[in-house]
């Protein structure tokens, strides 16, 4: 096990080899991450379906949590009682709690969206210390190394990376080897935060059909969602 098993926190469970912490609420996750450090990995059906030996190594040696309704239902089949924790809400809760006492580094999206996000954060959280930020487009190994070296040099307490999976997980794993901090992959959260992309209305979220709202607004996602039939079959036949 990568972390000490404190009785305050739930034991990890295996969802077809993906080891997930079934946190009861978002604050328990934040408390645990702040204590242990590592990469916060949002687990949805897609990450379980597409897991490889490389991604499993990163997930299972860090802090995986239930981000999608599918993993939540699978975990409940195994007797756990996790809360669905949306990654696009988690990073802002972290900032809300620690913006007056910790430092942050923001990576990802286009430079325009990244800059807008940083400006908005500074307005909404006066006093926040953002020690570095840049877009998520790394065109060479040299550029990637320059970014990692800057993170190591500035030693932020929290690093948010919005590049999509598994690219963001690979980058965070390399950064973690050289600087111990809390890392979180944000996917498209900076686009949502800056309102470039609209998140599903609350009704869709509360009824666990946010994926359907995204599909309606982004029909190209259909090829990704077809694979969810396999996940649904696993759930129906209790193959977790």
C-alpha positions as CSV (number, residue, x, y, z in Angstrom):
1,X,0.0,0.0,0.0
2,X,1.4,3.4,-0.9
3,X,0.1,5.2,2.2
4,X,-0.3,4.5,5.9
5,X,-3.7,3.1,6.6
6,X,-5.1,5.4,9.3
7,X,-8.5,4.4,10.7
8,X,-9.8,7.8,9.9
9,X,-9.7,7.0,6.2
10,X,-11.4,4.2,4.2
11,X,-9.5,1.2,3.0
12,X,-8.9,1.1,-0.7
13,X,-11.0,-1.2,-2.9
14,X,-10.2,-2.8,-6.2
15,X,-12.4,-2.0,-9.2
16,X,-11.1,-4.4,-11.8
17,X,-7.5,-3.7,-10.7
18,X,-8.0,0.0,-10.2
19,X,-7.4,0.8,-6.5
20,X,-9.8,3.5,-5.3
21,X,-10.2,5.2,-2.0
22,X,-14.0,5.4,-1.3
23,X,-14.0,8.7,0.5
24,X,-17.3,9.6,2.2
25,X,-17.0,13.3,1.4
26,X,-14.8,15.8,-0.3
27,X,-13.3,17.1,2.9
28,X,-12.0,13.6,3.9
29,X,-10.3,13.5,0.5
30,X,-8.7,16.9,1.0
31,X,-7.5,16.1,4.5
32,X,-6.0,12.8,3.3
33,X,-4.2,14.4,0.3
34,X,-2.8,17.2,2.4
35,X,-1.4,14.7,4.8
36,X,0.0,12.2,2.4
37,X,0.8,14.2,-0.8
38,X,0.7,12.6,-4.2
39,X,-1.4,12.7,-7.4
40,X,-5.2,13.0,-7.1
41,X,-6.6,10.8,-9.9
42,X,-10.3,11.2,-10.8
43,X,-11.7,7.7,-11.6
44,X,-14.5,7.4,-14.0
45,X,-15.7,4.5,-16.1
46,X,-13.4,5.5,-19.0
47,X,-10.2,5.3,-16.8
48,X,-11.2,1.8,-15.7
49,X,-12.0,0.7,-19.2
50,X,-8.8,2.1,-20.6
51,X,-6.4,1.2,-17.8
52,X,-3.0,0.0,-18.9
53,X,-0.1,-1.3,-16.9
54,X,1.5,2.1,-17.0
55,X,-1.6,4.1,-16.0
56,X,-2.4,1.5,-13.3
57,X,1.0,2.0,-11.8
58,X,0.4,5.7,-11.5
59,X,-3.2,5.3,-10.2
60,X,-2.4,2.6,-7.7
61,X,0.5,4.4,-6.2
62,X,-1.4,7.6,-5.7
63,X,-4.8,8.8,-4.5
64,X,-7.6,7.6,-6.7
65,X,-11.1,8.8,-5.9
66,X,-14.6,8.2,-7.4
67,X,-15.3,11.0,-9.9
68,X,-18.0,9.2,-11.9
69,X,-21.3,7.6,-11.0
70,X,-20.1,4.3,-12.5
71,X,-17.3,3.8,-10.1
72,X,-19.5,4.9,-7.2
73,X,-22.1,2.2,-8.1
74,X,-19.3,-0.4,-8.5
75,X,-17.8,0.5,-5.1
76,X,-21.2,0.3,-3.5
77,X,-21.6,-3.2,-4.9
78,X,-18.5,-4.1,-2.9
79,X,-19.9,-2.7,0.3
80,X,-18.2,0.7,0.3
81,X,-20.1,4.0,0.6
82,X,-18.2,6.6,-1.4
83,X,-19.4,10.0,-2.4
84,X,-19.1,11.1,-6.0
85,X,-16.5,13.8,-6.0
86,X,-16.3,15.9,-9.1
87,X,-12.7,16.9,-10.0
88,X,-13.9,20.3,-11.4
89,X,-15.3,21.1,-7.9
90,X,-12.4,19.5,-5.9
91,X,-9.6,21.8,-7.1
92,X,-11.7,24.9,-6.2
93,X,-12.5,23.5,-2.8
94,X,-8.8,23.0,-2.2
95,X,-8.1,26.6,-3.2
96,X,-11.0,27.8,-1.0
97,X,-9.5,26.1,2.0
98,X,-5.8,26.9,1.4
99,X,-5.6,30.1,-0.6
100,X,-4.3,32.1,2.3
101,X,-1.7,29.6,3.5
102,X,-0.4,27.6,0.6
103,X,1.1,28.1,-2.9
104,X,-0.2,27.0,-6.3
105,X,1.0,26.3,-9.8
106,X,-1.5,26.2,-12.7
107,X,-0.7,24.3,-15.9
108,X,-2.9,23.6,-18.8
109,X,-5.4,24.7,-21.5
110,X,-4.5,27.4,-23.9
111,X,-2.4,30.3,-22.7
112,X,-5.4,32.6,-23.0
113,X,-7.7,30.4,-21.0
114,X,-4.9,29.8,-18.4
115,X,-4.3,33.5,-18.0
116,X,-8.0,34.2,-17.6
117,X,-8.3,31.5,-15.0
118,X,-5.4,32.8,-13.0
119,X,-6.8,36.4,-13.2
120,X,-10.2,35.1,-12.0
121,X,-8.7,33.1,-9.2
122,X,-6.8,36.2,-7.9
123,X,-10.0,38.2,-8.0
124,X,-12.1,35.5,-6.2
125,X,-9.4,34.5,-3.7
126,X,-7.6,37.7,-2.6
127,X,-4.1,36.9,-1.4
128,X,-3.8,33.6,-3.3
129,X,-0.2,32.8,-4.1
130,X,0.1,31.4,-7.7
131,X,3.8,31.0,-8.1
132,X,3.6,29.9,-11.8
133,X,1.3,29.2,-14.7
134,X,1.5,28.2,-18.3
135,X,-0.4,26.5,-21.1
136,X,-0.6,22.7,-21.5
137,X,1.0,22.5,-24.9
138,X,4.6,21.1,-24.6
139,X,6.2,21.0,-28.0
140,X,9.5,19.3,-27.1
141,X,11.3,17.3,-24.3
142,X,13.3,20.5,-23.6
143,X,10.1,22.5,-23.0
144,X,8.7,19.8,-20.8
145,X,12.0,19.7,-18.7
146,X,11.9,23.5,-18.4
147,X,8.4,23.2,-16.9
148,X,9.3,20.5,-14.5
149,X,12.5,22.3,-13.4
150,X,10.4,25.5,-12.8
151,X,8.0,23.5,-10.6
152,X,10.9,22.0,-8.6
153,X,12.5,25.4,-8.2
154,X,9.3,27.2,-7.0
155,X,8.2,24.3,-4.8
156,X,4.4,24.9,-4.9
157,X,2.2,23.1,-2.4
158,X,-0.4,22.3,-5.0
159,X,0.0,21.8,-8.7
160,X,-3.1,21.6,-11.0
161,X,-2.6,20.2,-14.5
162,X,-5.3,20.5,-17.1
163,X,-4.1,18.5,-20.1
164,X,-6.4,15.5,-20.4
165,X,-5.7,11.9,-19.5
166,X,-3.3,10.1,-19.6
167,X,-1.0,13.0,-20.6
168,X,-1.6,14.9,-17.4
169,X,-1.0,11.8,-15.3
170,X,2.4,11.1,-17.0
171,X,3.5,14.7,-16.5
172,X,2.4,14.8,-12.8
173,X,4.2,11.5,-12.2
174,X,7.4,12.9,-13.5
175,X,7.0,16.1,-11.4
176,X,6.2,14.1,-8.3
177,X,9.5,12.2,-8.6
178,X,11.4,15.5,-8.1
179,X,9.0,17.6,-6.0
180,X,6.6,16.2,-3.3
181,X,3.3,18.1,-3.4
182,X,-0.4,17.5,-4.0
183,X,-1.0,17.2,-7.8
184,X,-4.4,17.1,-9.4
185,X,-5.4,16.5,-13.0
186,X,-8.1,18.8,-14.1
187,X,-8.9,17.7,-17.7
188,X,-11.1,20.4,-19.1
189,X,-11.8,22.2,-15.8
190,X,-10.1,25.4,-16.7
191,X,-12.4,25.7,-19.7
192,X,-15.4,25.2,-17.4
193,X,-14.1,27.6,-14.8
194,X,-13.5,30.4,-17.4
195,X,-16.9,29.6,-18.9
196,X,-15.4,28.7,-22.3
197,X,-17.3,25.4,-21.9
198,X,-20.6,25.2,-20.1
199,X,-21.0,22.5,-17.4
200,X,-24.2,20.5,-17.2
201,X,-27.0,22.2,-15.2
202,X,-27.5,21.0,-11.6
203,X,-30.4,18.7,-12.5
204,X,-28.3,16.6,-14.8
205,X,-25.5,16.4,-12.3
206,X,-27.8,15.5,-9.4
207,X,-29.3,12.6,-11.5
208,X,-25.9,11.2,-12.5
209,X,-26.4,11.9,-16.2
210,X,-23.9,14.6,-16.8
211,X,-22.3,12.4,-19.4
212,X,-25.5,12.6,-21.5
213,X,-25.5,16.4,-21.4
214,X,-21.9,16.4,-22.6
215,X,-22.8,14.0,-25.4
216,X,-25.7,16.1,-26.5
217,X,-23.5,19.2,-26.7
218,X,-20.5,17.3,-28.0
219,X,-21.8,14.6,-30.4
220,X,-18.2,13.6,-31.3
221,X,-18.0,11.9,-27.8
222,X,-20.3,9.1,-29.1
223,X,-17.4,6.9,-29.9
224,X,-16.1,7.2,-26.4
225,X,-19.5,6.6,-24.8
226,X,-20.2,3.4,-26.8
227,X,-17.5,1.7,-24.7
228,X,-19.5,2.4,-21.6
229,X,-21.8,-0.4,-22.6
230,X,-19.1,-2.8,-21.4
231,X,-18.9,-1.0,-18.1
232,X,-22.7,-1.2,-17.7
233,X,-22.5,-4.9,-18.4
234,X,-19.9,-5.3,-15.7
235,X,-22.2,-3.5,-13.3
236,X,-25.3,-5.4,-14.2
237,X,-23.5,-8.8,-13.8
238,X,-21.6,-7.7,-10.7
239,X,-18.2,-8.3,-12.2
240,X,-16.4,-5.9,-9.9
